[in-house]
């Protein structure tokens, strides 16, 4: 499973395969084993949102599952580059944009067929295509990056 995590406004992609182990020690406190190192992470939820404390530092965070297609999830997290991901495994039917193209909100980028249904991945904000990783006829997995916008 892959997630997009915005840490202090900077978006990073995290694949659950990168984490060796995550254990909840007590409510709001987790032990995370990452690349052989152990971290204690304290999660705090307040009216301002979610924050995390680790190694004596505090970060504001927002976590998003790229497969979540709810209206709130379609908005961009932060600014900068945005990776458009496949919501489920499937076959790329059409690539509707090229590197350098300008796109508007709601414009189609890539069409993926899964379970005999075609799903069009759309831009959630205006931008410019800086990378196209999908190829017509190719297969993709859930959470795989199809297009990168800036």
FENCOR-V514753 format. One record per pair of residues at least 24 apart in sequence whose ideal C-beta (glycine too) atoms are under 7 Angstrom apart, sorted by the first residue. I is the first residue (numbers start at 1). J is the second residue. If there is no record, write none. Layout:
((I | J) (I | J))
This chain:
((1 | 143) (2 | 66) (2 | 85) (2 | 143) (3 | 63) (3 | 64) (3 | 65) (4 | 64) (4 | 66) (4 | 77) (5 | 61) (5 | 63) (6 | 61) (6 | 62) (6 | 77) (6 | 78) (7 | 59) (7 | 61) (8 | 59) (8 | 60) (9 | 78) (10 | 78) (11 | 77) (11 | 78) (11 | 80) (13 | 83) (66 | 143) (67 | 142) (67 | 143) (74 | 124) (75 | 124) (76 | 124) (76 | 125) (81 | 130) (81 | 148) (81 | 149) (81 | 150) (82 | 125) (82 | 127) (82 | 149) (83 | 145) (83 | 148) (84 | 109) (84 | 121) (84 | 146) (84 | 147) (84 | 149) (85 | 143) (85 | 144) (85 | 145) (85 | 146) (86 | 112) (86 | 140) (86 | 141) (86 | 142) (86 | 143) (86 | 144) (86 | 146) (87 | 119) (87 | 142) (88 | 114) (88 | 142) (89 | 114) (89 | 140) (89 | 141) (89 | 142) (90 | 114) (90 | 140) (91 | 139) (92 | 134) (92 | 135) (92 | 136) (92 | 137) (92 | 138) (92 | 140) (93 | 118) (93 | 136) (94 | 136) (95 | 132) (95 | 134) (95 | 135) (95 | 136) (97 | 129) (97 | 132) (97 | 147) (98 | 129) (98 | 132) (99 | 129) (99 | 130) (99 | 131) (99 | 132) (100 | 128) (100 | 129) (101 | 129) (102 | 128) (103 | 127) (103 | 129) (103 | 149) (109 | 146) (109 | 147) (110 | 134) (110 | 146) (110 | 147) (112 | 140) (121 | 146) (123 | 149))
